[in-house]
Amino acid sequence: MRRYLILVGIFLFLGAIALPALIYYVGAKIVGPYEGSGEGSGNLVEFIASIYLDALQGLPTAWFLILVPAMLWILWRLYTWIRRSQLAT
């Protein structure tokens, strides 16, 4: 159970910090610099803060972005469990 909680924490970290940072840097290279949503400079911290503010407002896209690594891991575990069950029978 402890290992499971550690993995959930890792995947939540990936969704909360690493994935938005990756999106920010890839978007900056492909689309151009992030303009920001207010009077800020449009840096990485402002980008991540805007995602958190959207999540606090209940926007599904922000929650999806934050939770997608954990959801993918859970779906992978479900798939492997079903696959093992089918092979065992």
C-alpha positions in Angstrom: 0.0 0.0 0.0 2.9 2.4 0.8 4.4 1.8 -2.6 1.0 2.6 -4.2 0.8 5.9 -2.3 4.3 6.8 -3.3 3.5 6.1 -7.0 0.3 8.1 -6.8 2.3 11.0 -5.3 4.9 10.8 -8.1 2.2 10.9 -10.8 0.4 13.7 -9.1 3.6 15.7 -9.0 4.1 15.0 -12.7 0.7 16.3 -13.4 1.0 19.3 -11.2 4.5 20.5 -12.0 6.3 18.5 -14.7 3.6 18.2 -17.3 2.6 21.9 -17.2 6.3 22.8 -17.4 6.8 20.5 -20.4 3.7 22.0 -22.1 5.0 25.5 -21.4 8.5 24.9 -22.9 7.2 22.9 -25.9 4.5 25.6 -26.6 7.2 28.3 -26.4 9.3 26.5 -29.0 6.4 25.7 -31.3 3.9 28.5 -30.9 6.0 31.3 -29.4 6.3 32.8 -25.9 3.4 32.6 -23.5 1.7 36.0 -23.3 0.1 35.5 -19.9 -3.5 36.2 -18.9 -3.0 39.4 -17.1 -0.4 42.1 -16.5 2.4 39.5 -15.8 5.4 38.7 -17.9 4.0 35.3 -19.1 6.7 33.2 -17.5 6.5 29.5 -16.3 5.3 30.4 -12.8 2.4 32.5 -14.2 1.5 29.6 -16.6 1.4 27.1 -13.8 -0.5 29.5 -11.5 -3.1 30.0 -14.2 -3.6 26.3 -14.4 -4.1 26.1 -10.6 -6.5 29.0 -10.7 -8.5 27.3 -13.4 -8.6 24.1 -11.4 -9.8 26.0 -8.3 -12.6 27.5 -10.4 -13.6 23.9 -11.3 -12.6 23.9 -15.0 -12.5 20.3 -16.2 -9.6 21.0 -18.6 -7.3 22.1 -15.8 -8.3 19.1 -13.6 -7.7 16.8 -16.6 -4.2 18.2 -17.2 -3.3 17.8 -13.5 -4.7 14.3 -13.2 -3.9 12.8 -16.6 -0.6 11.1 -15.5 -2.2 9.4 -12.5 -5.2 8.4 -14.7 -3.0 6.9 -17.3 -1.1 4.9 -14.7 -4.4 3.7 -13.2 -5.7 2.7 -16.6 -2.4 0.9 -17.3 -2.7 -1.0 -14.0 -6.3 -1.9 -14.8 -5.3 -3.2 -18.3 -2.4 -5.3 -16.9 -4.7 -6.7 -14.2 -7.4 -7.7 -16.8 -4.7 -9.1 -19.1 -3.2 -11.2 -16.3 -6.7 -12.5 -15.3 -7.4 -13.5 -18.9 -4.0 -15.3 -19.2 -4.5 -17.1 -15.9 -7.8 -18.7 -17.0 
